[in-house]
Amino acid sequence: MNKLEDITKALPQSQFTEIFPRLEGFIKGSDRCIIVLDDDPTGCQTLHGIPVLFRWNLDILAREMLNGTPLFFLMTNSRSMTEDNAVALYREIGHLIKEASEKTGRAFSIISRSDSTLRGHYPAEPDALQFLYDQSPVHCIIPAFFQGGRYTIGDEHYVQTGDLLVPASQTPSAEDKVFGFSHSNLKKWVEEKTSGRISHERVFSFGLEELRIKGPDYVGQKLSELDPGAVVVVNAAEQNDLDIFALGALKAEDKGAILLYRTAASFLNSFGAIQPRKPLEGKEISSGSVSGGLFIVGSYVPRSTMQVEHLIGQEGIHPLELEVRRLLLDSSEDYIDETIKLVDNHIKDGRHVLLYTSRELVYTDDSAENLAIGKTVSDSLVTISREIRNTPAFIVAKGGITSHDIASKGLRIQRAMVAGQALPGVPVLVPDDRPDLRYIVFPGNVGENDALSILFNKLKTP
């Protein structure tokens, strides 16, 4: 294990540091619409001023394609689904995109935004969109997410833990019961995820030396030369690396290259020419209400557990544990009703509540059953968030699937704008129909041990 500076110190400095203004000019002059299919609501965690849709139809998509923003999100929540259901949803969305494109006359680029620690339905989701194109698109694999400490260097994907960079295959994410993997070398990861259909030897990669010395023209030329259906790995250790690749990719698309992107959040800033901003101030993310606030934590990854333990120790927080094994019993309805009353009373009396699922991981050897267990837990959290009668001063949902379900089913948000970030990598959504609400999406694997506590203190003292 190494520190970032130890791994990157021998790399050349970029010869193309003034790329962003060129990206802005390209995006402004383009008639192409960028559509992000996000497998949970955390993909907007580096952006601001961008719409996110939890509901859509043909007319809604057509309207968004014409509204002038560089990109917009469709929240698919597909990581909570079986692969078959995720594929069916992607195909349904693909048909709507095709119709909306024909209706508006707008061309489109698609980004399949997925987890920065390599979990998700790959290659099934991008493969489901192949019918949109005259030939198989080139898949561009870009899991870099700098605000969350995700870097790809020498084709190896790293997750920053403290001061150290840990290969992704050595993190808890690699042991995911549904989306686990054994390789953090992205070429070998592609071979693993395609069950050997695409050998690691056939995966092309853009190294940091090539990006920084040869620049966007080289990127565009290489992308245009690749065979249909090829897979490309993009190395990135800072935003400028992605800027260089993005400009080359946009130029290649403009000349007819067919590209489909499987990325984490940081690439969206480059591809949409949206500069990252500093986190919002406390007064911008708090309603100022005298009611209590509400944290809802469904994520069970070790980082979330450590953050929950730290938050429990903060003065003014009232923890309520939701026992997962009780939620799986037939008699769980009474238990949920009891929890709703407790949460409601605390919020009404101005007490801040931490509602979190028990930290013991309940699972089986069947991935479909594990998804079903996760759905039961998420449905219970949704019911609680929907049935409480007193409006919290703030709502923080931790975990991708949890935050999607709370937003779409609990709060019934249909469209929202990204106001910015509460902390690095932690987006704040403002629903169109409830502009006074600040809904904060806290990804499960983002932040150090004290991150929830830092956010809590920022919210309660704006």
LUMFI-143180 format. One record per residue (C-alpha): chain; x negated, y, z. Coordinates in nm, 4 decimals. Layout:
(A (X Y Z))
...
end
This chain:
(A (0.0000 0.0000 0.0000))
(A (-0.1270 0.3478 -0.0888))
(A (-0.0395 0.7108 -0.0519))
(A (0.0920 0.8970 -0.3556))
(A (-0.2206 1.1090 -0.3853))
(A (-0.4409 0.7977 -0.3747))
(A (-0.2572 0.6409 -0.6686))
(A (-0.2338 0.9576 -0.8783))
(A (-0.5691 1.1256 -0.8080))
(A (-0.7368 0.9723 -1.1155))
(A (-0.4544 1.0747 -1.3498))
(A (-0.5000 1.3682 -1.5899))
(A (-0.3190 1.6958 -1.5358))
(A (-0.0363 1.7672 -1.7780))
(A (-0.1245 1.9610 -2.0910))
(A (0.2439 2.0493 -2.1371))
(A (0.3468 2.2467 -1.8296))
(A (0.5790 2.4920 -2.0090))
(A (0.8273 2.2327 -2.1308))
(A (1.1371 2.3361 -1.9348))
(A (1.2161 2.6558 -2.1315))
(A (1.1986 2.4469 -2.4483))
(A (1.4427 2.1988 -2.2958))
(A (1.6815 2.4828 -2.2104))
(A (1.6676 2.6130 -2.5650))
(A (1.7228 2.2679 -2.7101))
(A (2.0253 2.1989 -2.4892))
(A (2.1826 2.5390 -2.5601))
(A (2.1425 2.4877 -2.9339))
(A (2.2715 2.1319 -2.9363))
(A (2.6273 2.0207 -3.0037))
(A (2.5640 1.6945 -2.8204))
(A (2.7520 1.6211 -2.4958))
(A (2.5802 1.4234 -2.2187))
(A (2.8047 1.1807 -2.0315))
(A (2.6796 1.0146 -1.7134))
(A (2.8403 0.6866 -1.6071))
(A (2.7536 0.6718 -1.2386))
(A (2.7808 0.3445 -1.0481))
(A (2.8329 0.5368 -0.7224))
(A (2.8752 0.9088 -0.6349))
(A (2.5094 0.9672 -0.5490))
(A (2.3795 1.0276 -0.9024))
(A (2.4504 1.4020 -0.8831))
(A (2.2094 1.4293 -0.5909))
(A (1.9647 1.6585 -0.7728))
(A (2.2152 1.8813 -0.9579))
(A (2.4455 2.1807 -0.9099))
(A (2.7347 2.3362 -1.1029))
(A (2.8249 2.0051 -1.2665))
(A (3.1717 1.8392 -1.2756))
(A (3.2291 1.4887 -1.1461))
(A (3.5412 1.2927 -1.2391))
(A (3.6964 1.0208 -1.0253))
(A (3.9964 0.9922 -1.2629))
(A (4.0066 1.0324 -1.6386))
(A (4.1957 0.9662 -1.9597))
(A (4.1477 1.0661 -2.3230))
(A (4.2688 1.4238 -2.2778))
(A (4.0546 1.4773 -1.9682))
(A (3.7431 1.3470 -2.1430))
(A (3.8075 1.5601 -2.4494))
(A (3.8501 1.8689 -2.2296))
(A (3.5226 1.8008 -2.0451))
(A (3.3378 1.7530 -2.3733))
(A (3.4404 2.1063 -2.4677))
(A (3.3999 2.2865 -2.1349))
(A (3.0425 2.4060 -2.1879))
(A (2.8565 2.2294 -1.9055))
(A (2.5448 2.0424 -2.0216))
(A (2.6716 1.7146 -1.8781))
(A (2.9455 1.5615 -1.6651))
(A (2.9899 1.2501 -1.4530))
(A (3.2370 0.9638 -1.4601))
(A (3.2307 0.7897 -1.1222))
(A (3.2654 0.4208 -1.2092))
(A (3.1785 0.2643 -0.8711))
(A (3.0742 -0.0361 -1.0797))
(A (2.8139 -0.1581 -0.8294))
(A (3.1025 -0.2638 -0.6055))
(A (3.2457 -0.4814 -0.8848))
(A (3.1693 -0.8221 -1.0254))
(A (2.9664 -0.8127 -1.3447))
(A (3.2678 -0.9134 -1.5557))
(A (3.4775 -0.6302 -1.4140))
(A (3.1941 -0.3799 -1.4560))
(A (3.1538 -0.4818 -1.8210))
(A (3.5281 -0.4501 -1.8808))
(A (3.5270 -0.1013 -1.7277))
(A (3.2296 0.0076 -1.9383))
(A (3.4017 -0.1117 -2.2541))
(A (3.7204 0.0728 -2.1594))
(A (3.5235 0.3921 -2.0958))
(A (3.3292 0.3430 -2.4179))
(A (3.6479 0.3316 -2.6239))
(A (3.7708 0.6515 -2.4574))
(A (3.4391 0.8249 -2.5250))
(A (3.4563 0.7239 -2.8895))
(A (3.8117 0.8593 -2.9233))
(A (3.7249 1.1806 -2.7390))
(A (3.4212 1.2303 -2.9629))
(A (3.6347 1.1889 -3.2746))
(A (3.9003 1.4220 -3.1331))
(A (3.6550 1.6994 -3.0426))
(A (3.3906 1.6508 -3.3108))
(A (3.1241 1.6363 -3.0375))
(A (2.8365 1.3899 -3.0560))
(A (2.7345 1.2319 -2.7255))
(A (2.4452 1.0826 -2.5322))
(A (2.5158 0.8339 -2.2543))
(A (2.3217 0.7932 -1.9329))
(A (2.4021 0.4865 -1.7243))
(A (2.2976 0.6228 -1.3846))
(A (2.2067 0.3506 -1.1391))
(A (2.0347 0.2904 -0.8089))
(A (1.6772 0.4201 -0.7820))
(A (1.5702 0.1012 -0.6031))
(A (1.6687 -0.1118 -0.9061))
(A (1.9999 -0.2587 -0.7861))
(A (2.2894 -0.2811 -1.0290))
(A (2.4412 -0.4606 -1.3286))
(A (2.1544 -0.4437 -1.5744))
(A (2.1511 -0.5208 -1.8660))
(A (2.5230 -0.6005 -1.8652))
(A (2.6488 -0.2420 -1.8362))
(A (2.4447 -0.0808 -2.1151))
(A (2.4945 -0.3911 -2.3314))
(A (2.8706 -0.3420 -2.2991))
(A (2.8397 -0.0124 -2.4898))
(A (2.6633 -0.1517 -2.7967))
(A (2.9861 -0.1390 -2.9998))
(A (2.9619 0.2422 -2.9962))
(A (2.6573 0.2415 -3.2199))
(A (2.5695 0.1346 -3.5735))
(A (2.2778 -0.0630 -3.4345))
(A (2.1614 -0.1764 -3.0919))
(A (2.0358 0.1256 -2.8965))
(A (1.6905 0.1452 -2.7423))
(A (1.7196 0.1133 -2.3637))
(A (1.5138 0.3709 -2.1717))
(A (1.4483 0.2553 -1.8129))
(A (1.3748 0.5544 -1.5829))
(A (1.4330 0.4868 -1.2087))
(A (1.2218 0.7814 -1.0831))
(A (1.3899 0.9899 -0.8116))
(A (1.1421 1.2254 -0.6521))
(A (1.3626 1.3712 -0.3772))
(A (1.4106 1.0148 -0.2527))
(A (1.0456 0.9156 -0.2928))
(A (1.0782 0.6920 -0.6026))
(A (0.7860 0.6937 -0.8452))
(A (0.6855 0.4795 -1.1434))
(A (0.3088 0.4640 -1.1965))
(A (0.1270 0.2083 -1.4099))
(A (0.4693 0.0539 -1.4862))
(A (0.5046 -0.0274 -1.1137))
(A (0.8064 0.1211 -0.9366))
(A (0.7371 0.2465 -0.5836))
(A (0.9514 0.3500 -0.2883))
(A (0.7971 0.5990 -0.0479))
(A (0.8193 0.4885 0.3139))
(A (0.6686 0.7432 0.5483))
(A (0.3379 0.8419 0.3874))
(A (0.3011 0.5168 0.1962))
(A (0.4204 0.4031 -0.1464))
(A (0.5617 0.0511 -0.1255))
(A (0.6285 -0.1584 -0.4396))
(A (1.0067 -0.1811 -0.4810))
(A (0.9921 -0.5619 -0.4728))
(A (0.8612 -0.5418 -0.1147))
(A (1.1512 -0.3293 0.0152))
(A (1.4856 -0.4432 0.1630))
(A (1.6577 -0.3425 -0.1613))
(A (1.4851 -0.6311 -0.3392))
(A (1.6575 -0.8700 -0.0961))
(A (2.0069 -0.7436 -0.1834))
(A (2.2465 -1.0406 -0.1736))
(A (2.4037 -0.9384 -0.5062))
(A (2.1367 -0.7414 -0.6941))
(A (1.8093 -0.8739 -0.5545))
(A (1.4906 -0.8969 -0.7636))
(A (1.1313 -1.0163 -0.7321))
(A (0.9375 -0.7789 -0.9613))
(A (0.8640 -0.4085 -0.9182))
(A (0.6578 -0.4013 -1.2375))
(A (0.9351 -0.2703 -1.4619))
(A (0.8306 -0.4721 -1.7652))
(A (0.8542 -0.7923 -1.5619))
(A (1.1730 -0.6638 -1.3960))
(A (1.3335 -0.6334 -1.7413))
(A (1.2282 -0.9907 -1.8219))
(A (1.3721 -1.1064 -1.4889))
(A (1.7009 -0.9233 -1.5338))
(A (1.7461 -1.0450 -1.8922))
(A (1.6683 -1.4052 -1.7824))
(A (1.3696 -1.4143 -2.0173))
(A (1.5614 -1.2954 -2.3246))
(A (1.3300 -0.9944 -2.3392))
(A (0.9718 -1.0891 -2.2550))
(A (0.7702 -0.8380 -2.0547))
(A (0.5223 -0.8402 -2.3415))
(A (0.7889 -0.6912 -2.5711))
(A (0.8723 -0.4007 -2.3384))
(A (0.7137 -0.0725 -2.4488))
(A (0.6067 0.1818 -2.1903))
(A (0.5092 0.5470 -2.1835))
(A (0.2181 0.5821 -1.9442))
(A (0.1478 0.8993 -1.7507))
(A (-0.1728 0.9588 -1.9476))
(A (0.0182 0.9459 -2.2766))
(A (0.2955 1.1730 -2.1556))
(A (0.0615 1.4335 -2.0100))
(A (-0.1955 1.4388 -2.2922))
(A (0.0050 1.3525 -2.6057))
(A (0.3306 1.5253 -2.5105))
(A (0.6882 1.5292 -2.6417))
(A (0.6045 1.5008 -3.0128))
(A (0.4312 1.1700 -2.9447))
(A (0.7323 1.0540 -2.7403))
(A (0.9747 1.1451 -3.0174))
(A (0.7673 0.9730 -3.2831))
(A (0.7325 0.6491 -3.0856))
(A (1.1014 0.6356 -2.9951))
(A (1.1927 0.6791 -3.3621))
(A (0.9648 0.3911 -3.4604))
(A (1.0974 0.1312 -3.2143))
(A (1.3124 -0.1561 -3.3363))
(A (1.6852 -0.1598 -3.2491))
(A (1.7463 -0.3121 -2.9072))
(A (1.3954 -0.2420 -2.7803))
(A (1.3416 -0.1617 -2.4139))
(A (1.1224 0.1270 -2.2964))
(A (0.9807 0.1910 -1.9487))
(A (0.9068 0.5545 -1.8600))
(A (0.6437 0.6262 -1.5955))
(A (0.6949 0.9414 -1.3879))
(A (0.5231 1.0873 -1.0821))
(A (0.6610 1.4436 -1.1036))
(A (0.9431 1.6300 -1.2775))
(A (0.7208 1.7549 -1.5596))
(A (0.6614 1.3932 -1.6692))
(A (1.0358 1.3553 -1.7185))
(A (1.0588 1.6955 -1.8897))
(A (0.8067 1.5790 -2.1479))
(A (0.9887 1.2532 -2.2105))
(A (1.3307 1.4231 -2.2207))
(A (1.2266 1.6737 -2.4853))
(A (1.0774 1.3971 -2.6973))
(A (1.3920 1.1860 -2.6564))
(A (1.6220 1.4751 -2.7488))
(A (1.4171 1.5402 -3.0607))
(A (1.4284 1.1714 -3.1515))
(A (1.8073 1.1600 -3.1086))
(A (1.8389 1.4721 -3.3192))
(A (1.6568 1.2895 -3.5999))
(A (1.8787 0.9817 -3.5747))
(A (1.7239 0.7618 -3.3052))
(A (1.9830 0.5690 -3.1057))
(A (1.8950 0.5760 -2.7369))
(A (2.0784 0.4685 -2.4227))
(A (1.9401 0.5651 -2.0833))
(A (1.9398 0.3618 -1.7617))
(A (1.8102 0.6055 -1.5024))
(A (1.8135 0.7386 -1.1502))
(A (1.8965 1.1004 -1.0666))
(A (1.5794 1.2971 -1.1448))
(A (1.5961 1.2371 -1.5203))
(A (1.9298 1.4208 -1.5330))
(A (1.7607 1.7495 -1.4414))
(A (1.5268 1.7161 -1.7375))
(A (1.7734 1.5798 -1.9912))
(A (2.0356 1.8400 -1.9005))
(A (1.7822 2.1232 -1.8469))
(A (1.9051 2.1853 -1.4909))
(A (1.6408 2.3138 -1.2509))
(A (1.6481 2.1551 -0.9037))
(A (1.7350 2.4009 -0.6257))
(A (1.6616 2.4208 -0.2561))
(A (1.9212 2.2643 -0.0215))
(A (2.2229 2.4743 0.0729))
(A (2.2322 2.6704 0.3970))
(A (2.4461 2.5523 0.6869))
(A (2.7064 2.8253 0.6290))
(A (2.7529 2.6984 0.2718))
(A (2.8350 2.3420 0.3762))
(A (3.0426 2.3984 0.6913))
(A (3.4065 2.5082 0.6976))
(A (3.3716 2.6917 1.0290))
(A (3.6686 2.4969 1.1660))
(A (3.7010 2.4369 1.5414))
(A (3.8021 2.0775 1.4734))
(A (3.5517 1.7967 1.5074))
(A (3.3546 1.6694 1.2106))
(A (3.3414 1.3147 1.0789))
(A (3.0521 1.0922 0.9730))
(A (3.1526 0.7653 0.8053))
(A (2.8698 0.5133 0.7620))
(A (2.9301 0.1948 0.5653))
(A (2.5770 0.1444 0.4347))
(A (2.3960 -0.1365 0.6171))
(A (2.0440 -0.1029 0.4727))
(A (1.7743 -0.0762 0.7445))
(A (1.7140 0.2921 0.6752))
(A (2.0823 0.3710 0.7399))
(A (2.0750 0.1710 1.0620))
(A (1.7743 0.3657 1.1920))
(A (1.9462 0.6931 1.1016))
(A (2.2640 0.5855 1.2807))
(A (2.0661 0.4959 1.5935))
(A (1.8967 0.8358 1.5872))
(A (2.2264 1.0211 1.5405))
(A (2.3891 0.8339 1.8302))
(A (2.1306 0.9947 2.0569))
(A (2.2298 1.3497 1.9578))
(A (2.4228 1.5660 2.2008))
(A (2.7787 1.6252 2.0838))
(A (2.8224 1.3112 1.8717))
(A (3.0832 1.0493 1.9647))
(A (2.9997 0.7076 1.8151))
(A (3.2704 0.4561 1.7240))
(A (3.1567 0.1161 1.6005))
(A (3.3823 -0.0675 1.3562))
(A (3.3208 -0.4402 1.3980))
(A (3.3002 -0.6057 1.0555))
(A (3.3912 -0.9532 1.1830))
(A (3.7161 -0.8161 1.3296))
(A (3.7958 -0.6481 0.9954))
(A (3.7780 -0.9885 0.8245))
(A (4.0428 -1.1396 1.0533))
(A (4.4103 -1.1578 0.9595))
(A (4.4902 -0.9474 1.2681))
(A (4.2724 -0.6571 1.1585))
(A (4.5630 -0.4174 1.0973))
(A (4.6139 -0.3469 1.4687))
(A (4.2403 -0.2906 1.5111))
(A (4.2379 -0.0369 1.2268))
(A (4.5421 0.1456 1.3687))
(A (4.3717 0.1687 1.7060))
(A (4.0602 0.3149 1.5419))
(A (4.2644 0.5743 1.3511))
(A (4.4141 0.7016 1.6760))
(A (4.0727 0.7277 1.8413))
(A (3.9218 0.9194 1.5474))
(A (4.2238 1.1487 1.5248))
(A (4.2161 1.2383 1.8933))
(A (3.8443 1.3162 1.8889))
(A (3.8723 1.5418 1.5826))
(A (4.1760 1.7209 1.7253))
(A (3.9869 1.7953 2.0474))
(A (3.6850 1.9336 1.8582))
(A (3.4573 1.6322 1.9080))
(A (3.2308 1.5188 1.6239))
(A (3.2784 1.1509 1.5379))
(A (3.0321 0.8969 1.4009))
(A (3.2357 0.6051 1.2647))
(A (2.9980 0.3290 1.1599))
(A (3.0290 -0.0366 1.0691))
(A (2.8563 -0.2921 1.2895))
(A (2.4956 -0.3403 1.1863))
(A (2.5011 -0.7205 1.1663))
(A (2.5059 -0.8168 0.7973))
(A (2.7924 -1.0579 0.7332))
(A (2.7381 -1.2537 0.4127))
(A (2.7664 -1.5930 0.2384))
(A (2.5694 -1.7698 -0.0332))
(A (2.8224 -1.6597 -0.2967))
(A (2.7694 -1.3151 -0.4550))
(A (3.1401 -1.2767 -0.5425))
(A (3.2345 -1.3460 -0.1800))
(A (2.9790 -1.0902 -0.0647))
(A (3.1360 -0.8290 -0.2920))
(A (3.4765 -0.9220 -0.1470))
(A (3.3470 -0.8743 0.2084))
(A (3.2100 -0.5347 0.1098))
(A (3.5453 -0.4419 -0.0435))
(A (3.7322 -0.5370 0.2742))
(A (3.5044 -0.3193 0.4834))
(A (3.5279 -0.0309 0.2372))
(A (3.9082 -0.0605 0.2204))
(A (3.9231 -0.0370 0.5995))
(A (3.7160 0.2825 0.6004))
(A (3.9382 0.4225 0.3264))
(A (4.2509 0.3507 0.5291))
(A (4.1066 0.5279 0.8321))
(A (3.9967 0.8332 0.6312))
(A (4.3362 0.8539 0.4600))
(A (4.5524 0.8101 0.7690))
(A (4.3879 1.0504 1.0139))
(A (4.6178 1.3492 1.0522))
(A (4.3724 1.6166 1.1670))
(A (4.1441 1.7667 0.9011))
(A (3.7769 1.7336 1.0046))
(A (3.5487 2.0376 1.0002))
(A (3.3258 1.8386 0.7647))
(A (3.3145 1.4883 0.6160))
(A (2.9889 1.3020 0.5569))
(A (3.0109 0.9588 0.3919))
(A (2.6956 0.7468 0.3954))
(A (2.6480 0.4738 0.1366))
(A (2.7253 0.4731 -0.2362))
(A (3.0284 0.2443 -0.2401))
(A (3.1570 0.3918 0.0857))
(A (3.1341 0.7489 -0.0429))
(A (3.3105 0.6637 -0.3698))
(A (3.6011 0.4895 -0.2033))
(A (3.6448 0.7581 0.0628))
(A (3.6495 1.0249 -0.2103))
(A (3.8745 0.8545 -0.4641))
(A (4.1080 0.6528 -0.2398))
(A (4.0853 0.8196 0.0997))
(A (4.0700 1.1872 0.0017))
(A (4.2191 1.1209 -0.3452))
(A (3.9733 1.3531 -0.5191))
(A (4.0244 1.3565 -0.8964))
(A (3.7679 1.6164 -1.0040))
(A (3.5035 1.8042 -0.8085))
(A (3.2076 2.0310 -0.8688))
(A (2.8604 1.9694 -0.7324))
(A (2.7855 2.2699 -0.5092))
(A (2.4258 2.1598 -0.4494))
(A (2.2543 1.9509 -0.1829))
(A (2.2902 1.9539 0.1944))
(A (1.9464 1.7919 0.2231))
(A (1.7162 1.6731 -0.0567))
(A (1.9039 1.3995 -0.2431))
(A (2.2313 1.4552 -0.0503))
(A (2.4978 1.6126 -0.2756))
(A (2.7868 1.8330 -0.1633))
(A (3.1097 1.8020 -0.3621))
(A (3.3886 2.0611 -0.3683))
(A (3.7211 1.9187 -0.4957))
(A (3.9077 2.1335 -0.7484))
(A (4.2321 2.1105 -0.5529))
(A (4.0712 2.1631 -0.2075))
(A (3.8088 2.4353 -0.2448))
(A (3.7771 2.4688 0.1334))
(A (3.6575 2.1091 0.1687))
(A (3.2887 2.0189 0.1662))
(A (3.2522 1.6472 0.1028))
(A (2.8942 1.5373 0.1630))
(A (2.7684 1.2193 -0.0012))
(A (2.4708 1.0719 0.1842))
(A (2.3066 0.7833 -0.0070))
(A (2.2259 0.4781 0.2016))
(A (1.8551 0.4663 0.1177))
(A (1.7718 0.8398 0.1344))
(A (1.6052 1.0286 0.4187))
(A (1.3785 0.9546 0.7146))
(A (1.5038 0.8187 1.0470))
(A (1.6200 1.1610 1.1699))
(A (1.7942 1.2681 0.8460))
(A (2.1534 1.2265 0.9709))
(A (2.0627 1.4100 1.2903))
(A (1.9095 1.6980 1.0940))
(A (2.2264 1.7223 0.8849))
(A (2.4469 1.7087 1.1947))
(A (2.2630 1.9965 1.3592))
(A (2.2805 2.1936 1.0344))
(A (2.6571 2.1382 1.0135))
(A (2.7471 2.2191 1.3723))
(A (2.5351 2.5377 1.3873))
(A (2.5796 2.7113 1.0483))
end
